[in-house]
Amino acid sequence: MRINDVKRFVHPEVGHLELHCQTLLDPEQSHLLLVYTAVPGSESHEKPQLLSMGAPHPVAT
């Protein structure tokens, strides 16, 4: 069984993210797998890439 949904998160370094969540269920094994993806080219797709490049941490003021 597959369930699709949109989830919104606020990451402390890159801000707001809107991700599509696919929930994959295996009722025979009682396993659940969540897969989060962003629309290619969207702002939510680019922000996690900044983290992999070592985006600077925000400075408290």
ABEGO torsion letter per residue (X at the ends): XBBBBBBBBBBAAAEBBBBBBBBBBBAAAGBBBBBBBBBBGBAAAAAAAAAAAGBBBBBBX
